[in-house]
Amino acid sequence: RTAKPDVWISANVNGLRSAHKHGYLQRLLDLGADYIAIQEIKFRDAARLSFLHGKRGLADINSILAEHSHESYYNECTAEGLGGHHGTGLINKKPVQEVRNGFDGDEFEQEGRVQTIILERYITLNAYVPQPGLEREHFERRARFFRRLLEHKKKLSREFPDKPVLICGDIHGAEFE
């Protein structure tokens, strides 16, 4: 008997608190996906503290997720000088075996750009790719990220030879003026 396929949504939320405040998070939940991969969550540990003082935030979000029987995993940007930028997250209704954050200690590690989501039948990489730019340094940084992402995928394929590895996220396609 073939298992029912999992339903995924991938969305750049442009700030998880903002997505919650404006109803976008609720709309994503209402779509009924098993897994929601989110990018650009834009918060870090210091921001969590403000949620405890009556502001809308992570406490409200986690409460809503619990009402919908969802769990959440976050990979926050902790890079110095980047404030609450970047970051990835997973909101899941079905169980996961493991969620790993980052690549393994490289230049992208503190930016929260990658989550590895290990499920029973497959693995999904949730990626928030650096934005393209017209300057050479942006192009080179983006190319390094893609190389690391593919290296990471190959490493996972060796570690879990019976599980396909899928990639989703905000890839930031080509820009044209």
Beta strands, then each sheet from edge to edge (+ up, - down):
strand 1: 8-12
strand 2: 35-39
strand 3: 71-75
strand 4: 88-92
strand 5: 98-101
strand 6: 114-118
strand 7: 123-128
strand 8: 165-170
sheet 1: 1+ 2+ 4- 3+
sheet 2: 5+ 6- 7+ 8+
end
